[in-house]
């Protein structure tokens, strides 16, 4: 830098006589890494976009010993330029100025306190310049700048100028109105609460790493009601209010131009609160079967878990739960629990409404849980218990298919089915070349002329419908009126658990269907000897042969044992595995214990749940029951077992079919059932209209 002669002489005199503490070393320190930048033409620039970066993070602090110019590049579409200069005023005053691309002064900041700040509205991009100047006292400073693209909600920097779209925007994200917000300064939003509102929820979504954002809720007088100011992603307010009308949301904090999304909801608690737990489940004090909530005390509001108690009458153990809502207003799912809090059934689609149709083991108290997104969506709820009969369906080969209702036999058809399935109080039979037929308790109707694939379990009940494997034709679902193709792939084995369908597709692995789409669970192939997949509580247990036995709970896998099971069964909340030479073992959810070293007979279905016990066929050793202790039911070896209406039925070959009622055996028929496929199953048929 070249000083005029007079100024140079004054500086020399100051150095020699007036300032004994200023040394040559101090004078040289006045040059920072950004020099020479004493003119606009020599303005410092790092060679890259240094927006929102402090000088101290580039090459350290600067020294204001003379004019310091900096070049900044403003993006097109920017609406605001921010310049922040930090320093200590007592060590020498500093001012800042902003110049446009033509070199004209457009804004400045020249207070007599610490720090200076410029906020300049602009409609143009291009090269701008910052001038740091004034005291030339060698004071250190830090410098930062930003070009801001204002969002569609500006100017909303104060409560008085709070943005409002002119209509009720409750439960609508900003992104669905005019795009995300941009937190470059305080952003205010007006919300209008409906009469009867009990509390307000405000949800602000953003990435904390891009700049912290906090939110606050104010009433119409500007009084602060609530804040959310974490140091992580997102902020959320859940605040009770005493009146309706105008309220205000303030989005503020770092002013780092971080984008955010904003949503709010005013919630009126329904008449069934507090019912947030099974213990506090709502009940009207009388039987409310078949009655909509809307007919009792109005719609429910799903802002948290909502529990309802129902009392199922004796002889009516078919429970139906109907929950109606609009999915777009927030997803809702429902579940059915027994009196011990054990999950029995769920309905968790991603469409409007949910429905459960489940057979409970006995009459008594049960619970409905309404849950999911907690966004205040309203819903209606109704339940009913249906009377039905449980019958035994037995295939007698060329003699035809028969039904036994506990007292008499009735021939359903002369035809011999290859496979049977019961679902939604209907019986489905695969009659080979004659196709698939359905029996509703009164008459048969043909579903299709196609023959199901009879390897593995080709037909399983799924929801209120049936899933059928047609081999090379693929996997189909029948909902009672129409067919839909789930996949062109051929499944080796099928299973269901908590509203989900799982298919073992051989080398393609295991896949899960949630009612609308498939997800791959694993590339491993299940062992298809015996019954390789069984439902165990809210999870699925899968036998992978030499890889061992695993449990899948809908999100994670856990290995139960390294051993390969020959057969699996579930009874009274416990899993039992036949491990061949290692005997029978029981899993209680945490630990295994050996029941017996004896290996069951693995022809037919060797183990079936019977009430709270397990019936096990040990071949030549006879048929036993285990309920914590062992009891021998008969010395005879059954070919097939079935349970219906709390009774155990055994096909004893030439000895015919026998029924055990818990105390004694009685002969049902001298005929021998056909033991190809599943020759005996329980089937439910309704005795009243749903």
C-alpha positions in Angstrom: 0.0 0.0 0.0 1.4 3.5 -0.9 0.7 6.3 1.6 0.7 10.0 0.8 3.9 11.7 2.0 2.1 13.6 4.8 0.4 10.5 6.1 3.6 8.5 5.9 5.4 11.1 8.0 2.7 11.1 10.6 2.8 7.3 10.8 6.6 7.4 11.3 6.3 9.9 14.1 3.6 7.9 15.7 5.8 4.8 15.6 8.9 6.6 16.9 7.4 8.9 19.6 3.7 8.4 20.3 3.2 4.7 20.4 6.1 2.9 22.1 4.1 -0.3 22.2 3.6 -0.6 18.4 6.5 -2.6 17.0 7.5 -3.5 13.4 6.2 -7.0 14.2 2.7 -5.6 15.2 2.5 -3.6 12.0 3.3 -6.6 9.8 0.5 -8.5 11.6 -2.0 -6.2 10.1 -1.8 -8.0 6.8 -4.2 -11.0 6.9 -4.3 -13.9 4.4 -6.9 -12.0 2.3 -4.6 -9.2 1.3 -4.1 -7.5 -1.1 -7.8 -6.8 -1.3 -7.8 -3.0 -0.8 -9.9 -2.2 -3.8 -13.0 -3.6 -5.5 -10.8 -4.7 -8.4 -8.6 -6.7 -6.1 -11.5 -8.1 -4.0 -10.6 -11.4 -2.4 -12.4 -14.6 -3.6 -11.4 -18.2 -2.7 -12.2 -19.6 -6.1 -15.3 -21.4 -5.0 -18.7 -20.6 -3.6 -18.1 -19.6 0.0 -21.7 -18.8 0.9 -22.6 -19.5 4.6 -18.9 -20.0 5.4 -17.1 -17.9 8.0 -13.7 -16.4 7.1 -12.3 -18.1 10.3 -13.2 -21.5 8.7 -11.3 -20.6 5.5 -8.0 -18.9 6.4 -8.7 -17.5 9.9 -9.8 -14.1 11.0 -9.2 -10.9 9.0 -7.6 -7.6 10.2 -9.3 -4.3 9.5 -6.2 -2.2 9.0 -7.4 -0.7 5.7 -10.2 -1.2 3.3 -11.0 -4.9 2.8 -13.0 -6.0 -0.3 -14.6 -9.4 -0.8 -16.3 -10.8 -3.9 -19.5 -12.8 -3.4 -21.6 -14.6 -6.1 -25.3 -14.3 -5.7 -27.5 -17.0 -7.2 -30.1 -16.0 -9.6 -33.6 -16.1 -8.0 -32.2 -14.9 -4.7 -34.4 -12.4 -3.0 -32.2 -11.4 0.0 -28.5 -10.9 0.7 -27.3 -11.3 4.3 -23.9 -10.1 5.5 -22.7 -10.7 9.1 -19.5 -9.2 10.5 -18.4 -10.1 14.0 -15.9 -8.1 16.0 -15.3 -6.3 19.3 -16.1 -2.5 19.0 -13.7 -1.6 21.9 -10.8 -2.8 19.8 -11.6 -0.5 16.9 -14.8 0.3 15.1 -15.7 -1.5 11.9 -18.4 -0.8 9.3 -19.5 -2.8 6.3 -21.0 -1.9 2.9 -22.6 -3.9 0.1 -22.0 -3.0 -3.6 -23.9 -4.3 -6.6 -22.3 -5.8 -9.8 -21.9 -2.3 -11.3 -20.0 -1.1 -8.2 -22.7 1.0 -6.8 -23.3 1.2 -3.1 -26.6 -0.5 -2.2 -26.6 -1.1 1.6 -24.5 -0.6 4.7 -24.2 -1.0 8.5 -22.4 1.5 10.6 -23.4 1.2 14.3 -21.1 2.1 17.2 -21.5 -1.3 18.9 -20.1 -4.8 18.4 -20.8 -6.4 15.1 -22.5 -5.2 11.9 -25.3 -6.8 9.9 -26.8 -6.2 6.4 -30.1 -7.6 5.1 -30.6 -6.4 1.6 -33.6 -7.3 -0.6 -32.6 -8.0 -4.2 -34.2 -9.1 -7.4 -31.0 -9.8 -9.2 -28.1 -12.3 -9.0 -24.5 -11.9 -10.1 -21.3 -10.6 -8.6 -21.6 -8.4 -5.5 -19.0 -7.0 -3.2 -18.6 -6.5 0.5 -16.4 -3.7 1.8 -15.1 -3.9 5.4 -13.8 -0.5 6.4 -13.7 2.5 8.8 -11.4 2.5 11.8 -8.3 0.9 10.3 -7.2 0.0 13.8 -6.1 -3.5 13.0 -9.1 -5.0 14.8 -9.8 -8.6 13.9 -13.1 -9.6 12.5 -15.0 -12.6 11.1 -17.2 -12.4 8.0 -20.1 -14.4 6.7 -22.7 -14.0 4.0 -25.7 -15.8 2.4 -28.0 -15.3 -0.5 -31.5 -16.3 0.4 -34.2 -17.5 -1.9 -37.3 -16.5 0.0 -40.2 -18.9 0.2 -43.7 -18.3 -1.0 -44.9 -17.3 2.5 -42.9 -14.1 2.9 -43.2 -11.4 4.1 -44.2 -13.1 7.3 -41.5 -11.9 9.7 -43.9 -10.7 12.4 -47.1 -11.9 14.1 -48.9 -9.0 12.4 -47.8 -10.2 9.0 -48.3 -13.9 9.7 -49.0 -16.0 6.6 -52.5 -17.5 6.1 -53.8 -19.0 2.8 -57.3 -17.7 3.2 -58.8 -21.1 4.0 -58.6 -23.7 6.7 -55.2 -25.4 6.2 -55.4 -27.8 9.1 -53.6 -31.1 8.5 -52.0 -29.9 5.3 -48.3 -29.7 4.9 -46.8 -26.5 3.5 -45.2 -28.6 0.8 -48.7 -29.4 -0.5 -49.6 -25.7 -0.6 -46.7 -23.7 -2.1 -43.6 -25.7 -1.3 -41.4 -25.9 1.8 -40.6 -22.9 3.9 -37.1 -21.4 4.1 -35.9 -20.3 7.6 -33.8 -17.3 6.8 -35.6 -15.1 9.3 -38.5 -15.4 11.7 -41.5 -17.0 9.9 -45.0 -16.6 11.3 -48.1 -18.5 10.4 -51.7 -18.0 11.5 -53.9 -21.0 12.3 -57.6 -21.0 13.1 -58.8 -23.4 15.8 -62.3 -24.8 15.6 -64.8 -24.4 18.5 -64.4 -27.2 21.0 -60.7 -27.7 20.3 -58.9 -29.3 23.2 -55.3 -29.2 22.0 -53.1 -28.3 19.1 -50.3 -30.3 17.5 -47.6 -28.6 15.4 -45.1 -30.7 13.4 -42.0 -29.1 11.8 -39.7 -31.4 9.7 -36.2 -30.4 8.7 -32.6 -31.6 8.8 -30.7 -30.2 11.8 -27.3 -30.5 10.1 -28.4 -27.8 7.6 -29.3 -25.3 10.4 -31.2 -25.5 13.6 -34.9 -24.6 13.6 -37.2 -24.1 16.6 -40.9 -23.5 16.8 -43.2 -21.7 19.2 -47.0 -21.4 19.6 -48.7 -18.1 20.5 -52.3 -17.1 21.3 -54.1 -14.3 19.5 -52.7 -11.7 22.0 -49.1 -12.7 21.3 -48.7 -14.6 24.6 -46.2 -17.5 24.3 -47.9 -20.9 25.0 -45.3 -23.5 24.0 -41.9 -24.0 22.4 -40.0 -26.9 20.9 -36.3 -26.3 20.7 -34.3 -29.5 20.5 -30.9 -29.9 18.9 -32.0 -32.8 16.6 -34.0 -33.1 13.4 -37.6 -31.9 13.6 -39.6 -30.1 16.3 -43.1 -31.0 17.6 -45.6 -29.2 19.9 -48.6 -30.8 21.6 -50.3 -28.1 23.6 -53.7 -27.8 25.3 -55.7 -24.7 24.6 -58.6 -23.1 26.4 -60.5 -21.5 23.5 -60.9 -21.5 19.7 -59.9 -18.7 17.3 -56.7 -17.4 15.9 -53.3 -18.7 17.1 -49.8 -18.3 15.7 -46.9 -20.5 14.9 -43.4 -19.0 14.8 -40.5 -20.8 13.0 -37.2 -19.4 14.0 -33.6 -19.9 15.2 -30.4 -20.1 13.1 -31.6 -18.1 10.1 -29.4 -20.5 8.0 -31.8 -20.7 5.1 -32.6 -24.3 6.1 -35.8 -25.6 4.3 -38.6 -27.0 6.4 -42.1 -28.5 6.2 -44.9 -27.5 8.6 -48.1 -29.1 9.6 -50.7 -28.5 12.3 -53.9 -29.9 13.6 -56.5 -28.8 16.1 -57.9 -31.8 18.0 -61.1 -32.2 19.9 -60.8 -35.2 22.2 -63.6 -37.7 21.7 -66.1 -38.8 24.4 -64.2 -42.1 24.9 -61.0 -40.7 26.5 -59.1 -41.5 28.6 -58.9 -45.0 27.0 -55.2 -45.1 26.1 -54.5 -48.5 27.7 -56.1 -51.9 27.9 -56.7 -51.2 31.6 -58.6 -48.0 30.9 -60.5 -49.4 27.9 -63.8 -47.6 27.2 -67.1 -49.5 27.8 -70.6 -47.9 28.0 -71.7 -50.1 30.8 -74.1 -52.1 28.6 -73.9 -54.4 25.6 -73.0 -52.3 22.6 -72.7 -55.1 20.1 -73.8 -54.0 16.6 -73.9 -50.3 17.6 -71.7 -47.7 15.9 -69.8 -45.2 18.1 -71.5 -42.4 16.2 -74.8 -43.7 17.6 -73.4 -43.6 21.2 -71.4 -40.4 21.8 -70.1 -39.5 18.3 -67.1 -40.5 16.3 -63.8 -41.4 17.8 -60.6 -39.4 17.2 -57.3 -41.3 16.7 -54.7 -39.1 18.3 -53.3 -41.9 20.5 -54.0 -45.5 21.3 -57.8 -46.0 21.8 -58.9 -49.2 23.6 -62.5 -50.5 23.7 -63.8 -53.4 25.8 -66.3 -55.9 24.3 -68.1 -58.8 25.9 -68.6 -61.8 23.6 -71.6 -64.0 24.4 -71.4 -67.8 24.9 -72.0 -69.6 21.6 -71.1 -66.5 19.5 -67.3 -66.8 19.2 -67.0 -65.3 15.7 -66.0 -61.7 16.3 -66.2 -59.0 13.6 -64.8 -55.5 14.1 -65.5 -52.8 11.5 -63.6 -49.5 11.6 -64.6 -46.9 9.0 -62.5 -43.8 8.2 -60.8 -41.9 5.3 -57.2 -43.0 4.8 -56.2 -39.6 3.4 -57.0 -38.0 6.8 -54.4 -40.3 8.5 -53.9 -44.0 8.5 -55.7 -46.1 11.2 -55.2 -49.8 12.1 -57.1 -52.0 14.4 -56.3 -55.1 16.5 -58.1 -57.6 18.7 -56.7 -58.8 22.0 -57.9 -61.3 24.6 -58.4 -60.5 28.2 -54.7 -61.2 29.0 -53.6 -58.7 26.4 -52.5 -61.3 23.9 -52.8 -60.2 20.3 -55.3 -62.3 18.3 -55.8 -60.5 15.0 -54.9 -57.2 13.2 -56.1 -55.3 10.2 -53.5 -52.9 8.9 -54.1 -52.0 5.2 -53.1 -48.7 3.6 -56.6 -47.9 2.3 -59.8 -46.6 3.7 -61.4 -48.7 6.6 -60.2 -51.8 8.4 -62.1 -55.0 9.2 -61.4 -58.0 11.4 -63.2 -61.3 11.3 -61.7 -63.7 13.9 -62.8 -66.8 15.7 -62.0 -66.4 19.4 -61.5 -69.5 21.6 -64.3 -68.8 24.0 -66.8 -66.2 25.2 -65.8 -63.5 27.6 -64.0 -60.2 27.6 -61.9 -59.0 24.6 -60.4 -55.7 23.6 -60.2 -53.7 20.4 -57.3 -51.4 19.9 -57.6 -48.5 17.4 -54.1 -47.1 16.6 -51.5 -45.9 14.0 -50.7 -42.4 12.8 -52.0 -40.4 15.8 -52.9 -37.4 13.6 -56.5 -36.9 14.9 -58.3 -38.6 12.1 -61.9 -39.4 13.0 -63.4 -42.9 12.8 -66.5 -44.9 13.4 -66.3 -48.3 15.1 -68.7 -51.2 15.4 -68.4 -54.8 16.5 -70.5 -58.0 16.5 -70.3 -61.6 17.6 -71.9 -64.1 15.3 -73.4 -67.5 16.1 -71.9 -70.3 14.0 -71.4 -74.0 14.0 -68.1 -75.8 13.8 -68.3 -79.0 11.9 -65.9 -81.7 10.8 -65.3 -82.2 7.1 -64.0 -85.6 6.2 -62.9 -86.9 2.8 -63.8 -90.5 2.3 -62.3 -90.7 -1.2 -64.6 -92.4 -3.7 -67.4 -92.4 -1.1 -67.4 -88.7 -1.3 -67.1 -85.7 1.1 -69.0 -85.6 4.3 -69.9 -83.2 7.1 -70.3 -84.1 10.7 -72.0 -81.6 13.0 -71.5 -83.4 16.3 -74.5 -85.6 16.0 -75.1 -86.7 12.4 -73.4 -87.1 9.0 -74.3 -85.3 5.9 -72.9 -86.0 2.4 -71.8 -82.8 0.7 -70.7 -84.3 -2.6 -69.9 -87.6 -4.2 -66.7 -86.1 -5.6 -63.3 -86.8 -4.1 -61.3 -83.6 -3.4 -57.5 -83.3 -3.6 -57.3 -80.5 -1.0 -59.6 -78.7 1.4 -59.5 -75.3 3.0 -61.9 -73.3 5.3 -62.0 -69.5 5.2 -64.6 -66.8 6.0 -67.2 -69.5 7.1 -67.0 -71.2 3.8 -65.4 -74.5 2.6 -63.2 -74.6 -0.5 -62.4 -77.9 -2.2 -60.0 -78.6 -5.1 -61.6 -81.3 -7.2 -58.8 -81.7 -9.7 -60.0 -81.6 -13.3 -63.4 -80.4 -12.0 -61.8 -77.2 -10.7 -62.3 -75.3 -7.4 -65.6 -75.2 -5.7 -67.0 -73.4 -2.6 -69.6 -74.5 -0.1 -71.3 -71.9 2.0 -73.1 -74.3 4.3 -76.0 -74.8 2.0 -74.9 -75.1 -1.6 -71.8 -75.4 -3.8 -70.6 -72.8 -6.4 -67.8 -73.2 -8.8 -64.9 -70.7 -8.3 -62.8 -71.7 -11.3 -62.2 -74.6 -13.6 -58.4 -74.5 -12.8 -56.8 -77.2 -10.7 -54.7 -76.0 -7.7 -51.1 -77.1 -7.3 -51.3 -79.8 -4.7 -47.6 -79.8 -3.6 -47.3 -78.1 -0.2 -50.3 -76.4 1.2 -52.0 -75.0 -1.9 -54.9 -73.1 -0.3 -54.8 -70.9 2.8 -57.3 -68.5 4.3 -56.1 -64.9 4.1 -58.2 -62.2 5.7 -61.8 -62.7 4.5 -60.6 -64.5 1.4 -58.6 -67.4 0.1 -55.1 -67.6 -1.5 -54.6 -70.4 -4.0 -51.4 -71.7 -5.6 -52.0 -72.7 -9.2 -48.5 -73.8 -9.8 -47.1 -72.5 -13.1 -50.1 -70.1 -13.4 -49.1 -68.3 -10.3 -50.6 -67.3 -6.9 -54.1 -65.9 -6.8 -56.4 -64.4 -4.2 -60.2 -64.8 -4.1 -62.1 -62.3 -1.9 -65.5 -63.9 -2.2 -66.5 -62.4 -5.5 -63.4 -61.6 -7.6 -59.9 -63.1 -8.4 -56.7 -61.1 -8.3 -53.2 -62.3 -9.3 -50.7 -61.8 -6.5 -47.6 -63.1 -8.4 -46.8 -65.3 -11.4 -44.4 -67.3 -9.3 -45.1 -70.7 -7.9 -45.0 -71.0 -4.1 -43.7 -74.1 -2.4 -45.4 -73.3 0.9 -47.7 -70.6 2.2 -48.4 -69.2 5.7 -50.1 -66.2 7.3 -49.4 -64.2 10.4 -50.9 -61.0 11.8 -52.6 -60.0 8.5 -49.6 -60.9 6.3 -49.1 -63.6 3.8 -45.7 -65.3 3.5 -44.7 -67.5 0.5 -41.7 -69.7 0.2 -40.7 -69.4 -3.5 -37.8 -71.9 -3.5 -34.5 -70.4 -4.8 -36.2 -67.0 -5.0 -36.4 -67.0 -1.2 -39.1 -66.0 1.3 -41.4 -63.1 0.4 -44.1 -61.3 2.5 -47.3 -59.8 1.1 -49.0 -57.0 3.2 -52.2 -56.8 1.2 -50.8 -54.6 -1.5 -47.2 -55.3 -2.2 -44.4 -57.9 -1.7 -41.3 -57.6 0.3 -38.4 -60.0 0.3 -37.7 -61.4 3.8 -34.7 -63.5 3.0 -33.0 -65.3 0.1 -32.9 -68.6 2.1 -35.3 -71.4 1.1 -37.4 -72.9 3.9 -37.2 -76.7 4.5 -40.4 -78.1 2.9 -40.5 -81.4 4.7 -43.2 -81.4 7.3 -44.9 -78.0 8.1 -42.0 -75.6 7.6 -43.8 -72.4 8.7 -46.2 -71.9 11.6 -47.7 -68.8 13.2 -46.5 -68.2 16.8 -48.1 -65.3 18.5 -47.6 -62.1 16.4 -44.6 -63.8 14.6 -43.8 -66.5 12.2 -41.5 -69.5 12.9 -39.7 -70.9 9.9 -37.7 -74.1 9.6 -34.6 -73.6 7.3 -33.4 -77.2 7.6 -29.7 -77.4 8.4 -29.6 -73.6 9.0 -31.9 -74.0 12.0 -35.2 -72.7 13.2 -35.9 -68.9 13.1 -38.5 -66.5 14.2 -39.6 -63.4 12.2 -41.6 -60.7 14.1 -42.4 -58.5 11.1 -39.2 -56.5 11.3 -36.3 -58.7 12.6 -35.1 -62.3 12.6 -34.0 -64.3 15.6 -32.6 -67.8 15.6 -34.4 -70.1 18.0 -32.2 -73.1 17.6 -29.5 -74.6 15.2 -31.4 -77.9 15.0 -33.7 -79.0 12.2 -37.3 -79.7 13.2 -39.2 -82.5 11.5 -42.6 -81.0 12.6 -43.9 -77.9 14.4 -47.0 -77.2 16.5 -48.2 -74.3 18.6 -50.5 -74.7 21.6 -51.4 -72.5 24.6 -48.8 -69.8 23.7 -46.0 -72.3 23.3 -44.1 -73.7 20.4 -43.3 -77.4 20.2 -40.7 -78.9 17.8 -40.2 -82.5 16.9 -36.4 -82.8 16.5 -36.2 -86.5 15.6 -33.6 -88.4 17.6 -33.4 -85.4 20.0 -37.0 -85.8 20.9 -39.8 -83.3 21.6 -38.9 -79.8 22.8 -41.0 -76.9 24.0 -40.3 -73.2 23.6 -42.0 -70.7 25.9 -40.9 -67.6 24.2 -37.5 -67.4 25.9 -36.2 -70.9 26.6 -36.4 -74.5 25.4 -37.2 -77.5 27.6 -37.3 -81.1 26.6 -40.8 -82.8 26.9 -39.7 -86.3 26.0 -36.8 -88.0 24.2 -39.3 -90.0 22.1 -39.8 -89.1 18.5 -43.4 -88.7 17.3 -44.7 -90.5 14.3 -44.2 -88.2 11.3 -46.8 -89.8 9.0 -49.8 -87.5 8.6 -50.1 -84.6 11.1 -48.4 -86.0 14.2 -49.2 -83.0 16.6 -52.3 -80.9 16.9 -53.4 -78.3 19.4 -56.4 -79.5 21.5 -57.8 -76.8 23.8 -54.9 -75.8 26.1 -53.1 -79.1 25.4 -51.3 -80.8 22.6 -52.2 -84.2 21.1 -49.1 -86.1 19.9 -49.0 -89.3 17.8 -46.1 -91.5 18.9 -46.9 -94.3 16.3 -46.7 -97.7 17.9 -46.5 -96.1 21.4 -50.0 -94.6 20.9 -51.6 -91.2 21.1 -50.8 -88.9 24.0 -51.9 -85.6 25.4 -49.6 -83.1 27.0 -50.9 -80.1 29.1 -47.9 -79.8 31.4 -48.2 -83.5 32.3 -48.6 -86.5 30.0 -51.7 -88.7 29.6 -52.2 -91.6 27.2 -55.4 -91.2 25.2 -55.2 -94.5 23.3 -52.7 -97.2 22.4 -53.8 -97.1 18.8 -51.8 -95.3 16.1 -53.9 -92.7 14.2 -53.3 -92.0 10.5 -54.6 -88.4 10.8 -55.8 -86.0 13.5 -58.2 -83.1 13.5 -59.9 -80.8 16.0 -63.3 -79.3 15.7 -65.7 -77.7 18.3 -63.3 -78.6 21.2 -63.3 -82.3 20.2 -60.4 -84.4 18.9 -60.9 -86.7 16.0 -58.6 -89.5 14.9 -58.7 -91.5 11.8 -57.5 -95.0 12.9 -57.6 -96.7 9.5 -59.5 -99.9 9.5 -60.9 -99.0 12.9 -62.6 -96.0 11.5 -63.0 -92.5 12.8 -63.2 -91.8 16.6 -64.0 -88.7 18.6 -62.6 -87.7 21.9 -64.6 -85.2 24.0 -62.0 -84.7 26.7 -63.2 -87.7 28.8 -63.9 -90.6 26.5 -63.8 -91.9 23.0 -66.9 -92.5 20.7 -66.9 -94.0 17.3 -68.2 -91.7 14.5 -68.0 -94.2 11.6 -66.3 -97.4 10.6 -65.1 -95.9 7.4 -61.5 -94.9 6.8 -60.8 -91.3 5.7 -58.7 -90.7 2.5 -55.3 -89.8 3.8 -54.0 -88.2 0.6 -54.0 -84.4 1.1 -55.7 -83.0 4.2 -58.5 -85.5 4.7 -60.1 -84.0 7.8 -60.5 -80.3 8.6 -62.8 -78.2 10.8 -65.1 -75.8 9.0 -67.2 -73.0 10.3 -70.6 -72.0 8.9 -72.6 -69.1 10.0 -76.1 -69.6 11.5 -77.1 -66.0 11.1 -76.6 -63.1 8.7 -73.4 -61.1 9.3 
